[in-house]
Amino acid sequence: MSRVLRSLRLVHSWLGVLVLPWIVLFGLTGFYLNHERAVLALLPDGAYDESPLRDLRRELPVSQDEALLIAQQYWADQPVLALERVTYHDFLSWRVKKQPGYVLVAIETGHYYVKSNYMRSTYAPDGTRLNVKIYWPYIFGVFHRTGWKDWSLSTIFADIIALSLVGFGLTGLLLWYLPKHKRIRRRILGR
């Protein structure tokens, strides 16, 4: 019996060490999913005033080629999937689509945005970063469902952590029950 308990303690302790970070993060993201406004109030929201950008003017509007040159600075190893005219934040813009996200260049002002699923950065025409907005709801939601930053590992990683949690719970239950087993059996059988 002592060998079994020693083995269970060893397995239980190592499973605890393995899953502890995810237990904490799943707890935090679960709390976020239940109390979104309360959690978001504690995090930086990335709000800023875009009105100074409206005062910027270029002699000539940003061309498609200029927009592509700006976009090439970001995710340089990724090909351009699409280039289209859109309105973004009330600015007529070129939207350059790449696999990881978008680069949106305002045609009249030359400022631009680099946008992925996780965040958006705003840049002045000279490349100075003006603002960063992190998309907390997306990050928390994806992490809570997958246990990772994206779907690249499918749900394998989350499944491994979930099974480790089950093993952690079962070994904890056995560690609690087995020492009491003999006493309970004696009481029931009257020995």
SERO-4910 file (N, C-alpha, C, O; in steps of 0.05 Angstrom, whole numbers):
BEGIN
 pado doro    nc1    nc2    nc3   cac1   cac2   cac3    cc1    cc2    cc3    oc1    oc2    oc3
  Met    A     16    -24      0      0      0      0     17     25      0     11     45    -13
  Ser    A     40     25     15     57     49     16     70     54    -11     74     78    -18
  Arg    A     76     33    -26     88     37    -53     68     51    -71     74     69    -86
  Val    A     43     42    -69     22     53    -86     18     83    -78     17    100    -96
  Leu    A     17     89    -53     14    117    -44     38    134    -53     34    157    -61
  Arg    A     62    123    -50     86    138    -58     85    144    -88     91    166    -97
  Ser    A     77    124   -104     75    128   -133     54    148   -140     58    165   -157
  Leu    A     31    146   -126      9    165   -131     18    194   -124     11    213   -138
  Arg    A     32    197   -102     42    223    -94     61    235   -114     59    258   -121
  Leu    A     79    218   -125     97    226   -145     83    235   -171     88    257   -181
  Val    A     64    219   -180     49    226   -204     33    251   -199     32    269   -216
  His    A     20    252   -176      3    275   -170     19    301   -168     11    322   -178
  Ser    A     43    300   -156     59    324   -154     69    334   -181     69    358   -186
  Trp    A     78    315   -198     88    323   -224     65    333   -242     69    352   -258
  Leu    A     42    320   -241     19    331   -256     11    358   -246      4    376   -262
  Gly    A     13    363   -220      7    389   -209     26    410   -219     17    432   -226
  Val    A     52    404   -220     72    423   -231     66    428   -260     68    451   -269
  Leu    A     59    407   -275     55    410   -304     30    428   -310     31    445   -328
  Val    A      9    424   -296    -16    437   -303    -22    463   -287    -41    477   -293
  Leu    A     -6    469   -267    -11    492   -251    -13    518   -267    -32    533   -262
  Pro    A      5    524   -285      2    549   -301    -25    550   -316    -38    571   -317
  Trp    A    -33    527   -327    -58    527   -342    -82    528   -324   -103    539   -332
  Ile    A    -80    517   -301   -102    519   -282   -107    548   -275   -130    557   -275
  Val    A    -85    562   -269    -88    591   -263    -99    606   -287   -117    622   -284
  Leu    A    -87    602   -311    -96    617   -334   -125    609   -342   -140    627   -350
  Phe    A   -132    584   -341   -160    576   -347   -179    589   -327   -201    597   -334
  Gly    A   -170    590   -302   -187    603   -282   -191    632   -288   -213    643   -286
  Leu    A   -169    646   -295   -171    675   -301   -187    680   -326   -204    698   -326
  Thr    A   -183    663   -347   -199    668   -371   -228    660   -367   -246    672   -379
  Gly    A   -233    640   -351   -260    632   -344   -274    655   -328   -297    661   -333
  Phe    A   -259    667   -310   -270    690   -295   -276    712   -314   -297    726   -312
  Tyr    A   -258    717   -334   -263    738   -354   -288    732   -370   -305    750   -374
  Leu    A   -292    706   -378   -316    700   -394   -341    704   -378   -362    710   -390
  Asn    A   -340    702   -352   -364    706   -335   -367    736   -327   -390    745   -323
  His    A   -345    750   -326   -346    778   -316   -329    796   -334   -310    808   -326
  Glu    A   -337    797   -360   -321    811   -380   -316    840   -373   -293    849   -374
  Arg    A   -336    855   -366   -333    884   -361   -314    889   -337   -298    908   -338
  Ala    A   -317    873   -317   -300    877   -293   -270    873   -299   -253    888   -290
  Val    A   -264    852   -315   -237    846   -322   -226    866   -341   -203    876   -338
  Leu    A   -241    874   -362   -232    893   -382   -227    920   -369   -210    935   -379
  Ala    A   -241    927   -348   -236    952   -334   -208    953   -321   -197    975   -317
  Leu    A   -197    930   -315   -170    929   -303   -147    929   -324   -124    934   -316
  Leu    A   -154    924   -349   -134    922   -370   -132    947   -386   -152    962   -389
  Pro    A   -109    953   -398   -107    977   -416   -125    972   -440   -125    951   -452
  Asp    A   -140    993   -447   -159    990   -469   -149   1000   -496   -161    994   -517
  Gly    A   -127   1014   -496   -116   1023   -522   -131   1046   -534   -127   1052   -558
  Ala    A   -148   1060   -519   -163   1082   -530   -144   1106   -535   -126   1111   -519
  Tyr    A   -149   1120   -556   -133   1144   -562   -148   1162   -581   -169   1154   -592
  Asp    A   -139   1186   -584   -153   1206   -600   -141   1207   -628   -117   1213   -631
  Glu    A   -156   1200   -648   -146   1200   -676   -150   1227   -689   -141   1230   -712
  Ser    A   -161   1247   -676   -166   1272   -689   -141   1286   -700   -143   1298   -721
  Pro    A   -117   1284   -687    -94   1296   -699    -87   1283   -726    -75   1297   -743
  Leu    A    -94   1258   -730    -88   1245   -756   -104   1257   -778    -96   1257   -801
  Arg    A   -128   1268   -772   -145   1280   -792   -133   1305   -803   -140   1314   -825
  Asp    A   -116   1318   -788   -103   1343   -797    -79   1339   -815    -70   1357   -828
  Leu    A    -70   1314   -816    -47   1308   -834    -56   1309   -863    -78   1300   -870
  Arg    A    -40   1319   -880    -45   1319   -909    -19   1314   -924      2   1324   -916
  Arg    A    -22   1299   -945      1   1294   -963     -4   1310   -989    -26   1317   -995
  Glu    A     18   1316  -1003     15   1329  -1029      0   1312  -1048    -18   1320  -1062
  Leu    A      8   1286  -1049     -5   1267  -1066    -16   1244  -1049     -4   1237  -1029
  Pro    A    -38   1233  -1057    -49   1210  -1042    -30   1186  -1043    -14   1184  -1062
  Val    A    -32   1168  -1023    -16   1144  -1023    -24   1126  -1046    -48   1120  -1049
  Ser    A     -5   1117  -1062    -11   1100  -1084    -11   1070  -1075     -3   1064  -1052
  Gln    A    -21   1053  -1092    -21   1024  -1086      8   1015  -1081     13   1000  -1062
  Asp    A     27   1024  -1098     55   1016  -1095     66   1025  -1068     81   1010  -1055
  Glu    A     60   1049  -1059     70   1059  -1033     58   1042  -1011     71   1035   -991
  Ala    A     32   1036  -1013     19   1019   -993     32    992   -991     37    981   -969
  Leu    A     39    980  -1014     53    954  -1014     80    956  -1002     89    938   -988
  Leu    A     95    978  -1007    121    982   -995    119    984   -964    135    972   -950
  Ile    A     99    998   -955     95   1000   -926     89    973   -914     99    964   -894
  Ala    A     71    958   -928     62    932   -918     85    912   -918     85    893   -902
  Gln    A    104    915   -937    126    896   -939    144    897   -913    159    878   -908
  Gln    A    143    919   -898    158    921   -873    148    901   -852    162    894   -833
  Tyr    A    123    892   -855    111    875   -835    105    848   -847     95    846   -869
  Trp    A    113    827   -832    110    800   -841    122    797   -870    109    787   -888
  Ala    A    147    806   -872    161    807   -897    162    780   -912    163    779   -936
  Asp    A    162    758   -897    164    732   -909    137    722   -920    135    701   -932
  Gln    A    115    737   -915     89    729   -923     81    743   -949     86    767   -952
  Pro    A     69    729   -968     60    741   -993     35    758   -988     20    754   -969
  Val    A     31    777  -1006      7    794  -1005    -16    777  -1017    -14    767  -1039
  Leu    A    -38    774  -1002    -60    759  -1011    -81    776  -1025    -96    766  -1043
  Ala    A    -83    801  -1018   -103    819  -1030    -96    848  -1025    -83    854  -1005
  Leu    A   -104    865  -1043   -101    894  -1039   -127    906  -1048   -136    902  -1071
  Glu    A   -140    921  -1030   -165    933  -1037   -169    960  -1023   -156    965  -1003
  Arg    A   -187    976  -1034   -194   1002  -1021   -217    997  -1002   -237    985  -1009
  Val    A   -214   1007   -978   -234   1005   -957   -235   1031   -941   -217   1047   -943
  Thr    A   -256   1033   -925   -257   1055   -905   -252   1042   -878   -266   1024   -870
  Tyr    A   -231   1053   -864   -224   1042   -838   -221   1065   -819   -205   1084   -825
  His    A   -235   1065   -797   -235   1088   -778   -241   1114   -792   -230   1135   -785
  Asp    A   -260   1113   -811   -268   1137   -826   -246   1148   -844   -248   1171   -852
  Phe    A   -226   1133   -850   -205   1141   -869   -207   1123   -894   -208   1098   -891
  Leu    A   -207   1134   -917   -205   1118   -942   -177   1107   -942   -157   1121   -940
  Ser    A   -175   1080   -945   -149   1067   -940   -144   1045   -961   -163   1034   -973
  Trp    A   -119   1038   -964   -111   1014   -978   -108    992   -956    -94    996   -936
  Arg    A   -122    969   -960   -119    947   -942   -103    925   -956   -111    914   -976
  Val    A    -80    920   -945    -62    899   -955    -65    875   -937    -59    876   -913
  Lys    A    -75    853   -949    -80    829   -933    -57    810   -936    -47    804   -958
  Lys    A    -47    800   -913    -27    779   -912    -38    758   -893    -57    763   -878
  Gln    A    -26    735   -892    -36    713   -876    -39    720   -846    -60    715   -834
  Pro    A    -19    733   -834    -22    740   -805    -41    763   -799    -50    765   -776
  Gly    A    -47    780   -819    -64    802   -813    -65    822   -836    -61    815   -859
  Tyr    A    -70    847   -829    -74    869   -849    -55    892   -843    -48    897   -819
  Val    A    -47    906   -864    -35    932   -861    -54    951   -876    -59    948   -900
  Leu    A    -64    971   -862    -83    990   -873    -70   1017   -874    -62   1028   -854
  Val    A    -68   1029   -898    -54   1054   -902    -74   1075   -911    -88   1072   -931
  Ala    A    -77   1096   -895    -96   1118   -901    -86   1133   -926    -63   1142   -927
  Ile    A   -102   1135   -946    -94   1146   -972    -88   1175   -971    -68   1184   -982
  Glu    A   -104   1191   -957   -100   1220   -956    -79   1229   -936    -65   1249   -940
  Thr    A    -75   1214   -914    -57   1223   -893    -30   1208   -892    -10   1219   -883
  Gly    A    -30   1183   -900     -6   1167   -900     -1   1152   -874     18   1136   -873
  His    A    -17   1157   -853    -13   1141   -829    -24   1113   -835    -39   1109   -854
  Tyr    A    -17   1094   -818    -25   1067   -824    -29   1050   -799    -19   1058   -777
  Tyr    A    -43   1028   -802    -49   1010   -780    -38    982   -788    -39    974   -811
  Val    A    -27    968   -768    -19    940   -772    -37    924   -753    -36    928   -729
  Lys    A    -54    907   -765    -75    894   -750    -74    864   -753    -72    853   -775
  Ser    A    -74    850   -729    -76    821   -729   -100    814   -712   -115    831   -703
  Asn    A   -104    788   -707   -126    780   -690   -122    789   -661   -141    792   -646
  Tyr    A    -97    793   -653    -90    799   -625    -87    828   -619    -92    836   -596
  Met    A    -79    844   -638    -74    872   -633    -74    889   -658    -73    879   -680
  Arg    A    -76    915   -653    -74    935   -675    -55    956   -666    -57    967   -644
  Ser    A    -35    962   -683    -17    984   -677    -22   1006   -698    -27   1001   -721
  Thr    A    -21   1031   -688    -25   1054   -706      2   1069   -709     16   1073   -689
  Tyr    A      8   1076   -733     34   1088   -739     30   1115   -754     11   1118   -770
  Ala    A     47   1134   -747     47   1160   -762     60   1154   -790     72   1133   -794
  Pro    A     57   1173   -808     68   1169   -835     99   1164   -834    109   1151   -852
  Asp    A    113   1174   -814    142   1170   -813    149   1143   -800    173   1137   -797
  Gly    A    129   1127   -792    134   1101   -780    135   1100   -750    139   1079   -738
  Thr    A    130   1123   -737    130   1124   -708    104   1111   -697     82   1118   -706
  Arg    A    107   1093   -679     83   1080   -668     69   1099   -649     81   1110   -631
  Leu    A     43   1103   -654     27   1122   -639     10   1108   -617      5   1119   -596
  Asn    A      2   1084   -623    -17   1070   -605    -16   1040   -610    -11   1031   -632
  Val    A    -22   1025   -589    -26    996   -591    -52    990   -576    -56    997   -554
  Lys    A    -69    975   -590    -93    965   -578    -92    935   -578    -89    922   -599
  Ile    A    -95    922   -555    -95    893   -552   -123    884   -552   -140    895   -537
  Tyr    A   -130    864   -567   -157    853   -568   -160    831   -547   -159    807   -553
  Trp    A   -164    840   -522   -165    822   -499   -187    801   -502   -182    777   -496
  Pro    A   -211    808   -511   -232    787   -513   -224    764   -532   -229    741   -525
  Tyr    A   -212    770   -554   -203    749   -572   -181    732   -559   -183    707   -560
  Ile    A   -162    744   -547   -140    729   -534   -150    711   -512   -144    687   -512
  Phe    A   -167    722   -494   -178    705   -473   -195    683   -483   -194    660   -473
  Gly    A   -212    689   -503   -230    669   -514   -215    646   -527   -221    622   -522
  Val    A   -195    653   -544   -179    632   -557   -164    616   -537   -163    591   -539
  Phe    A   -151    629   -518   -135    614   -498   -154    595   -482   -146    573   -476
  His    A   -177    605   -474   -195    588   -458   -204    564   -473   -208    543   -461
  Arg    A   -208    566   -499   -218    544   -515   -195    525   -524   -200    501   -526
  Thr    A   -171    536   -529   -150    519   -540   -127    514   -520   -112    495   -524
  Gly    A   -124    531   -500   -101    528   -482    -75    539   -494    -54    533   -483
  Trp    A    -78    553   -515    -54    563   -530    -62    589   -543    -85    598   -541
  Lys    A    -43    603   -556    -49    629   -568    -65    628   -593    -75    649   -602
  Asp    A    -67    606   -606    -83    604   -631    -91    575   -636    -87    558   -619
  Trp    A   -101    570   -659   -110    543   -666    -89    526   -679    -95    505   -690
  Ser    A    -63    536   -680    -42    522   -695    -38    493   -685    -30    476   -700
  Leu    A    -42    489   -659    -39    462   -648    -66    447   -647    -69    426   -634
  Ser    A    -85    459   -662   -113    448   -660   -121    449   -631   -116    468   -617
  Thr    A   -133    428   -622   -140    427   -593   -124    406   -579   -130    398   -556
  Ile    A   -103    396   -592    -86    375   -580    -74    384   -553    -76    370   -533
  Phe    A    -63    408   -553    -51    418   -529    -71    421   -506    -66    413   -484
  Ala    A    -94    432   -513   -115    435   -493   -125    408   -483   -131    404   -459
  Asp    A   -126    388   -501   -135    361   -493   -114    348   -475   -122    335   -456
  Ile    A    -89    352   -480    -68    341   -463    -70    354   -435    -69    339   -415
  Ile    A    -74    380   -434    -77    393   -408   -102    383   -394   -102    378   -370
  Ala    A   -124    380   -409   -149    371   -397   -146    343   -386   -155    337   -363
  Leu    A   -133    325   -400   -128    298   -390   -110    298   -366   -113    282   -347
  Ser    A    -90    316   -366    -73    319   -343    -89    328   -319    -84    319   -296
  Leu    A   -107    346   -323   -125    356   -301   -142    333   -290   -145    330   -266
  Val    A   -152    316   -308   -167    293   -299   -150    274   -283   -157    265   -261
  Gly    A   -125    269   -293   -107    252   -278    -99    264   -251    -97    250   -231
  Phe    A    -96    290   -251    -89    305   -226   -112    301   -206   -108    296   -182
  Gly    A   -137    304   -215   -160    301   -198   -163    272   -188   -168    268   -164
  Leu    A   -159    253   -205   -162    225   -197   -141    216   -177   -146    202   -158
  Thr    A   -116    225   -183    -94    217   -164    -99    231   -137    -93    219   -116
  Gly    A   -109    256   -137   -115    269   -113   -137    255    -97   -136    252    -73
  Leu    A   -157    245   -112   -179    231    -99   -169    205    -87   -176    198    -64
  Leu    A   -152    190   -101   -140    165    -91   -122    171    -67   -122    155    -47
  Leu    A   -107    192    -68    -90    199    -45   -107    205    -20    -98    200      2
  Trp    A   -130    216    -24   -148    222     -2   -161    197      9   -164    193     33
  Tyr    A   -169    179    -10   -186    156     -3   -169    132      7   -177    120     27
  Leu    A   -148    126     -5   -133    101      1   -124     98     30   -128     77     42
  Pro    A   -114    119     43   -107    116     71   -131    110     89   -128     98    110
  Lys    A   -154    119     81   -178    115     97   -191     88     90   -208     78    105
  His    A   -183     76     68   -195     51     58   -196     29     79   -216     17     84
  Lys    A   -173     24     92   -171      3    112   -190      9    136   -204     -9    146
  Arg    A   -189     33    145   -207     40    168   -236     37    161   -252     26    177
  Ile    A   -244     46    137   -272     44    129   -280     14    126   -301      6    134
  Arg    A   -262     -2    114   -267    -30    111   -270    -44    138   -288    -61    141
  Arg    A   -253    -37    157   -255    -49    184   -282    -42    197   -294    -59    210
  Arg    A   -290    -17    194   -315     -9    206   -339    -24    194   -357    -32    208
  Ile    A   -338    -27    167   -360    -40    153   -361    -70    160   -382    -81    166
  Leu    A   -338    -82    160   -337   -111    165   -336   -118    195   -339   -141    203
  Gly    A   -332    -98    211   -332   -102    240   -307   -115    250   -307   -129    270
  Arg    A   -284   -112    236   -259   -124    245   -242   -105    259   -220   -112    268
***
